[in-house]
Amino acid sequence: MQMTAEFRQEFPQEVMRGRYGLGDGADAARPVWRLHLVSRGTGEVLRLNGLPLVVFARDAVAAVASLMEARDPAEWRAEVSRVLPGREGL
């Protein structure tokens, strides 16, 4: 990821390293998780502009909390699966 000077100023490296897994590779050993929001009523994955919403994260708990923020848990559920290296291009 090429970071511009403006990006570096707004998002310091120490924040990006811990929160987003960018930096010295310290987070490289942590697993990557794939998350989807699924409608409990229809069983369909949430779509934006016709494409399914897929979120990749190293911290699945924080990502699920973020996805479910301001959503009714009676209407939505989060599905989480681990991304395996090599099989999916990571």
ZAMIPA-929232 format. One line per 5 residues: number of its first residue (from 1); their letters; for each residue x, y, z of N, C-alpha, C. Coordinates in steps of 0.1 Angstrom, whole numbers, padded with zeros to 4 digits, always signed. Layout:
N
NUM> A> X Y Z X Y Z X Y Z  ...
//
This chain:
90
1> MQMTA> +0009 -0012 +0000 +0000 +0000 +0000 +0009 +0012 +0000  +0008 +0021 -0010 +0015 +0033 -0011 +0008 +0044 -0003  +0014 +0049 +0007 +0008 +0059 +0015 +0013 +0073 +0012  +0003 +0082 +0009 +0006 +0096 +0006 +0010 +0103 +0019  +0016 +0115 +0018 +0019 +0123 +0030 +0007 +0127 +0038
6> EFRQE> -0004 +0130 +0031 -0016 +0134 +0037 -0022 +0122 +0045  -0021 +0110 +0039 -0026 +0098 +0046 -0017 +0095 +0059  -0004 +0097 +0057 +0005 +0094 +0069 +0002 +0104 +0080  -0001 +0116 +0077 -0004 +0126 +0087 -0017 +0123 +0094  -0027 +0119 +0086 -0040 +0117 +0092 -0041 +0103 +0100
11> FPQEV> -0033 +0094 +0095 -0033 +0080 +0101 -0018 +0076 +0104  -0013 +0080 +0116 +0001 +0077 +0119 +0004 +0062 +0118  +0016 +0058 +0115 +0020 +0045 +0113 +0017 +0036 +0126  +0020 +0042 +0138 +0017 +0033 +0150 +0003 +0030 +0151  -0006 +0039 +0147 -0021 +0036 +0148 -0024 +0025 +0137
16> MRGRY> -0019 +0027 +0125 -0022 +0018 +0114 -0017 +0004 +0117  -0005 +0003 +0123 +0001 -0010 +0125 -0008 -0018 +0135  -0012 -0012 +0146 -0020 -0020 +0155 -0034 -0022 +0151  -0040 -0012 +0145 -0055 -0013 +0142 -0058 -0020 +0129  -0049 -0018 +0119 -0052 -0023 +0105 -0043 -0033 +0100
21> GLGDG> -0033 -0037 +0108 -0023 -0047 +0103 -0014 -0042 +0093  -0011 -0029 +0092 -0001 -0024 +0083 +0011 -0021 +0091  +0023 -0023 +0085 +0035 -0019 +0091 +0046 -0030 +0090  +0051 -0034 +0101 +0063 -0042 +0101 +0061 -0057 +0100  +0049 -0061 +0097 +0046 -0075 +0095 +0042 -0082 +0108
26> ADAAR> +0041 -0075 +0119 +0038 -0081 +0132 +0025 -0089 +0132  +0015 -0085 +0124 +0002 -0091 +0123 +0001 -0102 +0112  +0012 -0104 +0105 +0012 -0113 +0094 +0007 -0127 +0098  +0011 -0132 +0110 +0007 -0145 +0115 -0007 -0146 +0119  -0014 -0135 +0122 -0028 -0136 +0126 -0037 -0140 +0115
31> PVWRL> -0047 -0148 +0117 -0056 -0153 +0107 -0064 -0141 +0101  -0069 -0143 +0089 -0078 -0134 +0082 -0091 -0140 +0082  -0102 -0132 +0085 -0115 -0136 +0086 -0124 -0129 +0075  -0133 -0137 +0069 -0143 -0131 +0060 -0156 -0130 +0067  -0163 -0119 +0065 -0175 -0116 +0072 -0186 -0112 +0062
36> HLVSR> -0198 -0117 +0064 -0210 -0113 +0056 -0221 -0110 +0066  -0230 -0101 +0062 -0242 -0099 +0069 -0253 -0106 +0062  -0261 -0114 +0069 -0272 -0122 +0063 -0285 -0118 +0069  -0295 -0116 +0060 -0308 -0113 +0065 -0315 -0125 +0071  -0320 -0124 +0083 -0326 -0135 +0090 -0340 -0139 +0083
41> GTGEV> -0346 -0129 +0077 -0359 -0131 +0070 -0358 -0139 +0057  -0347 -0135 +0049 -0346 -0141 +0036 -0335 -0151 +0035  -0325 -0150 +0044 -0313 -0159 +0043 -0303 -0154 +0032  -0306 -0142 +0027 -0297 -0136 +0016 -0286 -0127 +0023  -0275 -0127 +0016 -0264 -0119 +0020 -0267 -0104 +0016
46> LRLNG> -0263 -0095 +0025 -0265 -0081 +0022 -0258 -0077 +0010  -0264 -0070 +0000 -0258 -0066 -0012 -0258 -0051 -0013  -0247 -0045 -0019 -0246 -0031 -0022 -0244 -0030 -0037  -0253 -0023 -0043 -0252 -0021 -0058 -0251 -0035 -0065  -0258 -0045 -0060 -0259 -0058 -0066 -0248 -0067 -0062
51> LPLVV> -0238 -0062 -0055 -0226 -0071 -0051 -0227 -0074 -0036  -0224 -0087 -0033 -0225 -0090 -0019 -0214 -0083 -0011  -0218 -0078 +0001 -0209 -0071 +0010 -0200 -0082 +0017  -0187 -0081 +0015 -0177 -0090 +0021 -0167 -0081 +0028  -0165 -0084 +0041 -0155 -0076 +0048 -0144 -0086 +0053
56> FARDA> -0131 -0082 +0051 -0120 -0090 +0055 -0114 -0083 +0067  -0111 -0091 +0078 -0105 -0085 +0090 -0096 -0095 +0097  -0087 -0090 +0105 -0079 -0098 +0113 -0085 -0099 +0127  -0093 -0090 +0131 -0100 -0091 +0144 -0115 -0093 +0141  -0119 -0105 +0141 -0133 -0108 +0137 -0143 -0103 +0147
61> VAAVA> -0140 -0103 +0160 -0149 -0098 +0170 -0152 -0083 +0168  -0141 -0075 +0166 -0143 -0061 +0164 -0150 -0058 +0150  -0148 -0066 +0140 -0154 -0064 +0127 -0169 -0067 +0128  -0173 -0078 +0135 -0187 -0081 +0137 -0194 -0070 +0145  -0187 -0065 +0155 -0193 -0054 +0163 -0196 -0042 +0154
66> SLMEA> -0186 -0039 +0146 -0188 -0028 +0137 -0199 -0030 +0126  -0199 -0042 +0121 -0210 -0045 +0111 -0224 -0045 +0117  -0225 -0049 +0129 -0238 -0050 +0136 -0242 -0037 +0142  -0233 -0027 +0143 -0237 -0014 +0149 -0248 -0008 +0142  -0258 -0004 +0149 -0271 +0002 +0144 -0279 -0007 +0136
71> RDPAE> -0277 -0020 +0137 -0285 -0030 +0130 -0293 -0038 +0140  -0305 -0042 +0137 -0313 -0050 +0146 -0309 -0065 +0145  -0304 -0070 +0156 -0299 -0084 +0156 -0311 -0094 +0153  -0323 -0090 +0155 -0334 -0099 +0151 -0336 -0099 +0136  -0330 -0090 +0129 -0332 -0089 +0114 -0319 -0094 +0107
76> WRAEV> -0307 -0092 +0114 -0295 -0095 +0107 -0286 -0104 +0116  -0278 -0113 +0109 -0268 -0120 +0116 -0255 -0119 +0108  -0244 -0121 +0115 -0231 -0120 +0108 -0226 -0134 +0107  -0220 -0137 +0095 -0214 -0150 +0093 -0199 -0148 +0091  -0191 -0156 +0098 -0177 -0154 +0098 -0170 -0167 +0094
81> SRVLP> -0161 -0166 +0085 -0153 -0178 +0081 -0138 -0174 +0079  -0130 -0184 +0082 -0115 -0181 +0081 -0111 -0182 +0066  -0102 -0173 +0062 -0096 -0173 +0049 -0083 -0181 +0050  -0082 -0192 +0042 -0070 -0200 +0042 -0060 -0196 +0032  -0048 -0193 +0036 -0038 -0189 +0026 -0036 -0199 +0015
86> GREGL> -0033 -0194 +0003 -0030 -0203 -0008 -0042 -0207 -0016  -0053 -0210 -0009 -0065 -0214 -0016 -0073 -0203 -0022  -0071 -0190 -0017 -0079 -0179 -0021 -0070 -0167 -0025  -0058 -0169 -0027 -0049 -0159 -0032 -0043 -0150 -0022  -0044 -0153 -0009 -0037 -0145 +0001 -0023 -0150 +0004
//
